[in-house]
């Protein structure tokens, strides 16, 4: 090796050894999907969750769950919270929901057919923002009218959540 390249190569090697490595994918925070449920009813509901608008919402407590249900006026009632949480647990087929460790992401697509499904492409965290990339997988129109709705129970993230259809 020529003497002219030895010094720059030595400096590069030293820099790689001394400087901190960037975050690897394994070191980055992750949102884990615990359970999910899908449907394409005519009404904009799945289990206890009723979504009036298209797009996504985050539910981080039993009170928020009730607020997005047909019993929204009883959102502060512990008995109603327990009832709707039990319905959600059954729908998602999980033992329990611990709101201190879990949150629910709910997405409603535009009306289509009963066979349409919401597909989650990615859940990515950058800084204090969780981005939920999703889309509707459309099916043949002969399935009858419906509105695709999906719920996913995930590990809790307390930052901002953005939904990207």
C-alpha positions in Angstrom: 0.0 0.0 0.0 1.4 3.4 -0.8 2.4 5.7 2.0 -0.1 8.3 0.8 -3.0 6.0 1.6 -1.8 4.7 4.9 -2.5 7.8 6.9 -6.1 8.4 5.6 -6.9 4.7 6.1 -5.6 4.8 9.7 -7.6 7.9 10.4 -10.8 6.3 9.0 -10.3 3.1 11.0 -9.7 5.2 14.2 -12.9 7.3 13.5 -15.0 4.1 13.0 -13.7 2.7 16.3 -14.1 5.8 18.4 -17.3 7.5 17.1 -20.6 6.1 18.4 -22.5 3.9 16.0 -25.9 5.1 14.8 -29.0 3.5 16.1 -29.5 0.1 14.4 -33.0 -1.2 13.6 -32.7 -3.5 16.6 -32.0 -0.6 18.9 -34.9 1.6 17.7 -38.1 1.5 19.7 -40.8 -0.8 18.3 -44.6 -1.0 18.5 -45.6 -4.6 18.7 -49.0 -5.8 17.4 -50.7 -7.9 20.0 -54.0 -8.7 18.4 -56.3 -7.5 15.6 -59.9 -7.7 14.3 -61.4 -6.7 11.0 -64.9 -6.4 9.5 -66.7 -4.6 6.7 -70.2 -4.0 7.9 -72.6 -1.4 6.5 -72.5 0.4 9.8 -69.2 2.0 10.9 -68.7 -0.2 13.9 -66.6 -3.1 15.0 -67.2 -4.5 18.4 -67.8 -1.6 20.8 -65.9 0.9 18.6 -67.9 3.2 16.4 -66.1 5.5 14.0 -68.0 8.4 12.4 -65.1 9.6 10.3 -62.8 7.9 7.8 -59.2 7.5 8.9 -57.7 6.4 12.2 -58.0 7.1 15.9 -56.0 6.1 19.0 -57.6 4.8 22.1 -55.4 4.8 25.2 -58.0 4.2 28.0 -61.3 2.6 28.8 -62.9 6.0 29.0 -61.7 6.8 25.4 -63.1 3.4 24.3 -66.5 4.3 25.7 -66.3 7.8 24.2 -66.0 6.1 20.7 -69.0 3.8 21.2 -72.7 4.0 21.1 -72.6 4.7 24.8 -70.4 7.8 24.5 -72.5 9.8 27.1 -71.5 7.2 29.7 -67.7 7.5 29.1 -67.0 8.2 32.8 -69.1 5.4 34.1 -66.8 2.6 35.4 -69.4 -0.1 34.9 -69.9 0.8 31.2 -66.1 1.0 30.8 -65.7 -2.5 32.2 -68.6 -3.8 30.0 -67.2 -2.4 26.7 -63.6 -3.4 27.6 -64.9 -7.0 28.2 -66.5 -6.9 24.7 -63.3 -5.7 23.2 -61.2 -8.4 25.0 -63.6 -11.0 23.6 -63.4 -9.5 20.0 -59.6 -9.4 20.0 -59.3 -12.8 21.7 -56.9 -11.7 24.4 -56.8 -12.4 28.1 -57.0 -8.7 29.1 -56.1 -5.2 28.1 -53.8 -3.2 30.3 -54.1 0.4 29.2 -50.8 1.3 30.9 -49.1 -1.1 28.5 -51.5 -1.2 25.5 -53.3 1.1 23.2 -55.8 0.4 20.4 -55.5 1.7 16.9 -58.8 1.9 14.9 -59.1 2.6 11.2 -62.1 3.1 9.0 -61.7 3.1 5.2 -64.1 4.5 2.6 -67.3 2.5 1.9 -66.8 -0.3 -0.6 -67.8 -3.9 -0.3 -68.2 -6.4 2.5 -65.1 -8.2 1.4 -62.8 -5.1 1.5 -60.2 -5.2 4.3 -57.9 -2.7 5.9 -54.2 -3.6 5.5 -51.5 -2.2 7.8 -48.4 -1.7 5.8 -46.1 -0.4 8.6 -45.9 1.0 12.1 -42.8 3.1 12.3 -41.4 5.4 15.1 -39.3 8.4 14.3 -38.5 10.5 17.4 -41.9 11.0 19.2 -44.1 10.2 16.2 -45.6 6.8 15.4 -46.7 6.6 11.8 -49.3 4.1 10.9 -49.3 3.3 7.2 -52.5 1.6 6.0 -54.6 1.0 2.9 -57.8 -0.7 1.9 -57.5 -3.9 -0.1 -60.5 -3.8 -2.4 -62.3 -6.9 -3.4 -64.8 -7.6 -6.3 -68.0 -5.5 -6.1 -70.3 -8.6 -6.0 -69.8 -8.9 -2.2 -72.3 -6.3 -1.3 -71.8 -2.9 0.3 -69.7 -2.5 3.4 -67.2 -0.2 5.1 -63.8 -1.7 6.0 -62.9 -1.2 9.7 -59.9 -2.7 11.6 -58.7 -2.6 15.1 -55.1 -3.5 16.3 -54.1 -3.8 19.9 -50.5 -2.6 20.2 -47.9 -1.9 22.8 -48.4 1.6 24.2 -46.8 4.6 22.6 -47.3 8.0 24.3 -46.2 10.2 21.5 -48.1 11.6 18.5 -49.7 9.1 16.1 -50.2 9.9 12.4 -52.3 7.7 10.1 -51.2 7.6 6.5 -53.7 6.0 4.1 
